[in-house]
Amino acid sequence: MPTSNIPVITIDGPTASGKGTVAHKVADKLGFHLLDSGALYRLTALQALRRGTPLSDEHALAKVAEHLHIGFTGEAIFLSNENVTDAIRAEEVGNTASKIAALPAVRQALFGLQLGFRKAPGLVADGRDMGTVIFPSAQLKVFLTASVAARAERRYKQLIGKGISANMDDLLMDLKARDDRDTHRAIAPLVPAEGAHVLDTSDMTVDAAVEQVLHWYAAVGK
């Protein structure tokens, strides 16, 4: 099957909107591959922080992105055979990922890697520019959103559940700062793709959001 004929569902949205969880469940239901594009930026950020790469050196950060040795097994994420699933969810890593995601050289370094995830029988791609930049011809584009308060509460529960200390006020400030960076960056800003279905999950369960996305996908081509 030509790559262009392989179906793609893009699920974009801001931090803690629930897009990662929804994307995983939709992919499982359909038997599709999954691309967690945010993980690629977090992996780049983690590697850069560990190596002490200056965040002001765009060329060096792009080199870090180009030479990542990554692996995905189920929901586990590996960097050079080390399980870093929890490590890349640290707030420092997330904030760093948001900053370096605004750098054109880093985005270009990861562009081809992301396209390579499009394999039969299909792909669910989760991120911030999946429908606008990486897969603009996707069969279904979804933009998941939620209020800042709802997202901060989700993030708080997620961190506490993993034994990581968290402060609600700090999380609110971090989310607002990330939203501002993501929506106002010059390259690939966070916006709904043309023709995207916008879904507000502030008062919606994960299962309800999954069912809505599956309903929209079932209607594609009808």
N, C-alpha and C positions, 0 to 999 in steps of 0.2 A: 504494500500500500504506500503510495507517495506520501511524504511527510505532510504535505498540504492538505491531505484528505483525512488525517488523523484528528479526531475531535478534541477540542480544547475548551475547558470551562475556566474562566478567570474569576478569581475572587479577590478583589482589592478592598482596602480600607485602612483606617488608622490603627495605631497600636491598641491592643486589648479590645478590639471590636468583636472578637470571637471568630475572626476569619480563619485562623489556623485550625481550630477545632472543627469548624464547619467543613473546611476543605478536606481534612482527614476523613471525616465521616462520609462525605459525598464520594470521595475517591474509593473508599471501602465498599460503599453500596453499589457503585458502578463497576468495580474491578479495574479502575483506572490507576495510572501512575500519579505520583504527587510531587509537585515542586514547591518547596517552602523557600521562596526566594529571600525572605528576610533572614533565614538561617545563613545564607551565603554571605550576607553583609555582616552578620554577627560573627561568623567564623573569621572573616577578614579582620574585624575589629579585635577579636580575641587574640589572633596571631600577632597583630600589630602591637597590642598592649604588652603581650608577653615578650616581644622582641624590642620593645622600647622605640618603635618606629614613630618619628614625629608626626603628629596629625596635620602639620603644616606642609609636609612633604608629599604632595600628591603623586609624584612619580614613584616614590618608594612604596606608597600604599597600594598603587596599582600593581606593582611587582609582587607584593604580598598576595593580592587577590589572584594573580595569574598562576601562582605556584602553590595553591592550596591542594593538599591531598585529603580529600573528603570522602565520606561514605555515609549512606543512609540505610539503616536496617530497621524496618518497621518505623517506630517513632524515635529510635535512637539515632543520634548524629555523632559521627566520628571525625576527628581531625588527626591525621597521621596515626590511625589505629587507636587513638585515645577517645574514650567515650566522653564527649563534652556537652551532652544534652542539657545538663543543668548549668554548666559553666557559662554557656552562651546566653543564658537567661538572666544573668546578673545585671543589675541596673547600670553599672558602669559600662558594661559591654553594649547594652542596648542604646545608651546615650551616645557612645562612640560610633556605633553603627549608623545611627541617624545622621551624625555629622559627616562621616566619610561617604555616605550614600549621596550626598550633594555634589561629590567630586566627579566630573565627567570622565576622567581617566579610570577611576575605579569602576564606574558603571559600564564603561566600554570593555574593561577587562573581564567582567562577569557576563557580558551579553551573550556570547557564543555558548558559554557553559549552560545558561538557562535554556536556550533554544534546543540544546541537546536532550532535554528531558522529554521532548515531544516524541513519544513512542506509542505504537499500537498496544492495547486497543484504544487508548485515549489518555488525556492528561487533565488533572485539576491543578491549576497554578495559583498559588496564594501569594499576595504581596501588595505593593503599592502602585506599580506601573505595569502590571501584567496585561491588562486590557488596553491600556493606552499606548504602550511602547513595545513590549516584548511579543505579545500575541494579539495585535490589533484586529486580526481576522477571526478571532475565536468565535465558535458557534454560540456560546453564551457568555455574557459578561455580567458579573454581579459586583455591586459596590456595597459592602457591609459597613454600617456605621452604628454608633450608639453615643449617648451623652457622655461628656467627660466624667461626670459623677459615676455613672454606671461602669464605665471602663476602669476608673480608679479603684472602685470596689472589687471588681473582678481581679484586677492585678494584685490587690492587697491580699485577697483570699488565696490566690495562686502562690504568692511568695510565702505567706504564713504556712500554707499547707506543705511547702517544701522545707520548712524549718528556717527560712530566711527572714530576718527582721525587716520590717517595713513600717513606714510612717505615711498615713493617709494624706496629710498636707503636702509632704514632699512628692508623693506620687502624682497628686493633682498638678503640682507645678511642673513636674517632669513631662507629664502627658501634654499639657498645654504648650510647653516649649517645643516638644517633638512635633506636635500638630502644626505649629507655626513654621518650623523648619521645613517639614514635609510639604506643606501646601504652598509655600512661598519660594522654594528653591527654583533656580533658573532652569534646571534640567529635570525633566520628568516629574513635575510637581504632582502631589497627591490630589487627583480629581477623578470623578466618575468618568469612565470611558464613554465615548459616543455610543448611544444605544444600550447602555448598561441599566440593569434593574437595580434600583436602590432599595436596600432593606435595612430598616432601623431595628436593631436587636435589643434596644434598651430594656424593653419589657417582654422579651421573647426568649423562650427556652432554646437551647441548642438544637434539640430534636425538631422543634417547630421550624427553625431556620433551615435545617437540613431538608426537611420535607418541602419547604417553599422552593429551594434551589432545584431539587429534583423535579418538582412540578414544572418549573420554568424550562428545565432541560428536556423534559418529555414533550413539551409543546413546541420545541424547536423543529422546524421543518414541516409542521402540520399545517 
